[in-house]
Amino acid sequence: MKETLEDLKRHKKNASKELVCRNESELEIEIENVYKPTSPLDMPIRPKWSYEMTKEQLEQQEKNYYQVWIEYLSLNFTTAKF
């Protein structure tokens, strides 16, 4: 899709604005503010593995774990009351 001349001018004007440098501590957030301990939405944790496992075994194990995690999310979000 081709942008309009007005869009291009606006993008060019925004690109020439001075960048605001932020202190690193201003950019940090606590993980608890993103992933609440009781929330079903959480980061999946890689299943245990060992160097004796083949690449295929590890990939299958991770795929199985991920599928269970997705089903867990689906179940929790379809029954959740927001």
C-alpha positions in Angstrom: 0.0 0.0 0.0 1.4 3.4 -1.0 1.6 6.0 1.7 0.1 9.4 1.0 2.2 12.5 0.7 0.8 13.8 4.0 1.8 10.5 5.7 5.3 10.8 4.3 5.7 14.4 5.5 4.4 13.4 9.0 6.9 10.5 9.2 9.7 12.7 8.0 8.9 15.3 10.6 8.6 12.7 13.4 12.0 11.2 12.3 13.7 14.5 12.7 12.6 15.0 16.4 15.3 14.7 19.0 15.4 11.4 20.8 14.7 11.5 24.5 17.4 9.5 26.4 16.0 7.7 29.4 17.7 6.5 32.5 17.9 2.7 32.4 16.1 2.4 35.7 13.1 4.2 34.2 12.8 1.5 31.6 12.8 -1.4 34.1 9.7 -2.9 35.5 9.2 -5.6 38.1 8.4 -9.0 36.6 5.6 -9.3 39.2 3.8 -6.3 37.5 3.7 -8.2 34.2 3.2 -11.8 35.3 1.2 -12.0 38.4 1.8 -15.1 40.5 -1.9 -16.2 40.3 -2.4 -15.3 36.7 -2.8 -18.2 34.2 -0.8 -16.1 31.7 2.8 -17.0 32.6 5.9 -17.7 30.7 6.4 -21.4 29.8 9.4 -23.0 31.5 11.6 -25.1 29.4 11.3 -28.8 30.5 14.3 -30.5 32.0 16.7 -31.9 29.5 20.1 -33.6 29.4 23.0 -33.9 27.0 22.1 -37.5 26.4 18.9 -36.5 24.7 18.9 -36.3 20.9 17.8 -33.1 19.2 14.6 -34.8 18.1 13.8 -36.0 21.6 14.3 -32.5 23.0 12.2 -30.9 20.3 9.4 -33.4 20.9 9.5 -32.9 24.6 9.4 -29.1 24.2 6.6 -29.4 21.7 4.6 -31.6 24.0 5.2 -29.3 26.9 4.2 -26.2 24.9 1.0 -27.9 23.7 0.0 -28.7 27.3 0.8 -25.1 28.3 -1.4 -23.7 25.4 -4.3 -26.0 26.4 -3.9 -24.8 30.0 -4.1 -21.1 28.9 -7.0 -21.9 26.7 -8.9 -23.6 29.5 -8.1 -20.8 32.0 -9.0 -17.9 29.6 -12.3 -19.5 28.4 -13.5 -19.9 32.0 -12.0 -16.6 33.3 -14.2 -13.8 34.4 -12.6 -10.4 33.7 
